[in-house]
Amino acid sequence: MLFTKKYNTIVIVLLMAFCFSALAETIDLMPVDDPEATGTVRFVGFTFYDFTNQWGITTGQNMISDRMRGYTIFEIADLPQGATVTAIDLTFFVSIEGGFDHLLNIHELTTLPDGENAETVWDAMAGFYTDEASEACRVTGENTIALNEDSIIGLQAALDAGDTEWGIGFREDNDTAMMATIAGNETDSPPVITVTYDGGAPAEPVVVDVLNEEYGTGSVMFWQNIYNTMWDTPEIKCGYSLTGQEFRGFARFDIAGLEEDMVLDSIIVDFNVVWANGTTIDVTSLDEDPNTATAEEVWNCMNDAYYVEGAASDLGAHSHAMSEDAITSLQAAIINGDDVWGIGFIGSGGQFNTTIEIEGYTNDSPPILTIYHGGAVALIAP
């Protein structure tokens, strides 16, 4: 994106490149939303059975002994395509301890137990996802085990193949008949994998429009120590956002459609200046609602935080990265379930009788926000 700005006789051309972060991310993945997400395969007396199910598989808890093997199937659809898995930690809760000599290994699960018989699932627990056996099942309680490089390769292969599910197996390493039980998917402590990954397709930026209604954009006038001595009522004028020594403008955005779990990385504000006779622009917080607040309250609330300082005021389109204070404020509004979030425009030059007009909600180029989230960071010159 190319912007040309004039400062006196100097023309500065800025080339704005959007860059996406490659910082490591982590995500907790739960068992799939299915009663058969966790379970046990039994092999007793050279026969696969569980006394009630001819296939020898019971769902629910993972029971592990020399005659029982457990499994868990995880939902991996939330891992972004193109991500590179770098680490996997498995957290689980031992609800019944297996005794002093119980040793646990985590294995790959080459066949998911979806309509398969018990013998197939039993044999599918082949390669090791732990480098050494764990004593975790000897006592009750929560445990976390770092899975090995083979597990990373297995999950990466499933992700690259576009799979939405990935499974692991639980096996007793010491051939002890003592049974340990790991809580299943329908308990308060199901198995969880915490996956660390790099990259991946960044989340698409979200463009948020200004409210297309009265008080979507507007201005407050303060002249000769009196608010709004030259305008008709109401005290707050809707439409263009005017800013200067005697004016302060505002813009309010419709954020009702933003997901509460969205994690913000950066915010770009775009606005269009259609008339100017000096001064520069500060973009600030807007903590009052112009629908209900007085002109004085709206004017004064713009002093709380500065989101952009000293923006150029020449005619045309402007695009500016907003400060960390803006990100914090909008993030709080999203989490709180707010439908509207606003910003103020202040003329920062301080010259007498200077005014800038910024297009409003009824015009062709009203203010907009572009929100980068989920690890995608837009870098743009202020």
C-alpha positions, 0 to 999 in steps of 0.5 A: 500500500503506497501513501504520499504525504507532503510536509512543506516542499518535501514529499515523503513516500512510505511503503507500508508492508504487512508482516505476520508474526512467526512467534510460537503459539500454544493451544490446548486441544481436548478430546473430540466431542463424542462419547467414544473419544476415550476408552479401553481395549481388553485382552483376557485369556487370548480373547478380546472382550469386556464381558458386555461388548463383543468388540472388546472396547468400552468407552469412558475411562482409560484403564491400563494394565497388562490386559488393558490398553486405553486410548484418547482421540483429540480434536485438532481442527483448531490447529491452523493449516500450515503450522509447524508443531514444535512440542506436545505436552499431555496432561491427564488425571489418574483417578485410580492408582496402579500400584508401586510397580506400574509404568506407563508408556504413551503410544501412537494410535495408527487406527482410530477406534471408529467401528474397528474391532478390539484386536485392530485397536490393540495392535494399532498402539505401536510406536512410542510417543514417550522416550521412557516409561513414566511412574505417573500412574502409581499415585492418583492426581494430575500429571503432565508428560512431554511427548517425544519427537515421534509424537510431533511427527505424527501430529504434524502428518495428521495436520498436513493431511487435513485430518481433524482427529488424532489419537494416542494410546496408553499402555502398561510397560511392566506387564503388571496386572495392577490396573490404573485408571485415567479419567475420561472425556466425560469427566471434569479432568479429561486428557488434554494436549498442549501443542506448541507451534510456529507459523500457520496461516494467520487469521484474516484481519477483521474490518470494523465499520463505523456505526451507520446511525446518528452519533456514529460520528460527530463533533463537539464545539467549545468556543469562548469558554461555552460549549456549542454557542454557535450550533443549534441544539443538540449540543453534539453535532452528528456527521463530520468529525471536526477537530481543531482548537474549538472542535473535537470529533468522535467515531463509534464502531460496531463491534457486536460481531467480534468473538469474545475469544479473539486475541488482538495483535494490532489495530489500524485506523483509517480516516479521510480528511476532506478539509483542513487549515492547519494543526495535526490530529491526535486519536484518543479514547472515547469513554462517554456515549454521545447519545446520553452524555453532555457535550462537556462530558464528551469533550473531557473524556477524550483526555484519558488515553492517546491512541495516535499522536501527531497524525498528519492532517493533509487532505486525503486518506490516512492510515495509522497503527494505534497504540497498546492502550487502544488494543487494551481498551478494545480487547476489554470491550470485546471480552465485556460483550460491548456492542460499540467502541469509540475513539476521539479526534483532537486537534493537537496543534493548538492554533486558534481558529484551525479546523480539520474535517474528517468524513463521517458515517454518511459519507463515502469514506467513513472511519474504519478499523482493521483488526489483526488478531490470532498472531497476525500483526500488521506493522505500519508507520504511525 
